Amino acid sequence: MPAMELIKFLQQQGLGSRKRCRQLIDDQRVEIDGEVMLDPRRAVVPAQIGQLHIDGEAHEVLPFPLYVLLHKPGDYEVSHQPSHYPSVFTLLPAAMQQAGLTAVGRLDADTTGLLLLTTDGQFVHALTSPRRHVPKRYRVTVKHAIEPEMVAKLQSGVILKDDSEPVWADEISVRDSHILALTISEGRYHQVKRMVAAAGNRVEALHREALGTLELGSLAEGKWRYLSAEERQALGF
């Protein structure tokens, strides 16, 4: 990452408005690697900063651009301005909530599982572009027992309500009488729920297990972690 002005760096780190960050510097409350910062326009290289202290309290230096994997719980909205439920962004540290994170696609409030958040607009575009056909695997719990006819319909293609072109599962496997694993590579509105409805059943619970090469794994519900360099590379970043 190239150098940037100190005041912009503090803003990027979620420490407040430009005015507040300027005041922090003027009041000599900002310390980087043991040195008290005095000049708001001083050039700093974020990747070379080891320690950041405000009023003597350590603050983690966020590694921009941010690539975050979150295990979304149910009854959370993927929005900075939620309507009915808390925002998923409230599950993150305060500084990260102010860092300009964007979700890579969305999950409904009642859908759980793997959600990617990032500050990298190209990353969002690459993983959500219809031309990329990035696979997404869901664990789908349905209301009625799964019949072979339903599976066959999802494999061969169903017509969604208000759509004219058929859609189908890239992969499908039955895990038990009411649970199946379904992989799609499109991102139409409520696609999995509508596909299951078109096949004659109803989704009772939906959980995203994987996106592209990423697996949710053992990450606990409501917890998050940074993507590793290897994971980003596997996704093309």
Buried (B, 14 or more C-beta within 10 A) or exposed (E): EEEBBBBBBBBBBBBBEEEEBBEBBEEEBBBBEEEEBEEBEBEBEBEEEEEBBBEEEEBEBBEBBBBBBBBBBBEBBBBBEBEEBBBBBEBBEEBBBBBBBBBBBBBBBBBBBBBBBBBBEEBBEBBBEEEEEBBBBBBBBBEEEBBEEBBEBBBEEBEBEEBEEEBBBBEBEBEEEBBBBBBBBBBBEEBBBBBBBBBEBEBBBBBBBBBBEBBBEEBEBEEBEEBEEEBBEEBEB
